[in-house]
Amino acid sequence: MIDGQTAIIVAERRQLHSLNTTAAFIWERADGSRTLAQLAEEMLPHFEVELATAQDEVLSFVLAAIQNGMLVVEMTGARAI
């Protein structure tokens, strides 16, 4: 955290990413122990959104994080989210 803001540094790309509240919530829980569906469900008590919106937010953040080198995906088996 920098001045109360969640920031991610991707050293290999020399990038700094500042996260909004939703992205920070997802980031803090994206530790490989949860599915995308579980992350979306965990958002519901904390944000006033429908499940479909939470799912969209999680997917959008994860895809952007992968694209920006913030998250790495390891394939251990295919499952529906």
Helices and strands as residue ranges (DSSP letters): E 6-10, G 11-13, E 15-19, H 21-29, H 36-43, H 51-67
